[in-house]
Amino acid sequence: MTVHPSLQNYADAWTHSVDAIAALVQPLDEPDWNRRTPCPGWSVRDIVSHVIGMESEMLGDPRPIHTLPRDLYHVTDELSRYMEMQVDVRRHHTSPEMTAELEYTIIRRNRQLRNESREPGTMVRAPLGTEQTLERAMQLRAVDVWVHEQDLRTALGEPGGLDSPGAYVARDTLVAALPKVVAKDAGAPANSAVVFDVHGPIEFMRTVRVDADGRGTVDGAPSLGPAVTLVLDWETYFRLACGRVRPAAVADRVKVDGDQELADAILAAFAVTK
């Protein structure tokens, strides 16, 4: 590959997850495409449609001209409306149509990655007519396809991939959002610390420290007197962070030590993606 070295990790993670998605859906019978997934409002077909659509946009393909139905309860803002366009336009596609388009899109994206010579800071297309760096775009695509791989695995009863390359990119991306969750959204007090102790296929401990001005930072050093310590498994962590489950549904999988009120506020604000 000619992809920049700093982008290789994201390219490898994306490839691993998108190939897993292709393998999961290739043998499906027509009814299986309608199975519900943990992603609100989306079926197996919808997840695959979203992946096809977003990768097509990375390729520079034009967006479909399409009018959305008015009764889609999960479409609540401009971003979800933007994402839904690529999904709804494919809602009546057959299994062979879906797998063929997915395979063709993956082939094209692999070719694009093999020939990628742009610098990481190059500005590229982003949702809602905005721009982002190529590095950020590739990072988000790696996370997105991994999370949706997990959605499909849950819907199809095919567990796996919790410690794949995409899982580590997702971990780092989700952890980077913790200072905002703890300091701003949950309102942790100044000069306090909150510890996240995560176990399972991916294990890590991170401490969010809130300074005297209420600003949060995250690091891997332990805290001697945290306001709260949350202990949970990796699968529960990412499902909460990606809005796949509500805190009440997994209360038995989250151990809280310390300020329960602050812990509840953190968990209520924990979903940083959808």
Order of alpha helices (4+ residues) and beta strands (2+ residues): alpha-alpha-alpha-alpha-beta-beta-alpha-alpha-beta-beta-beta-beta-alpha-beta-alpha
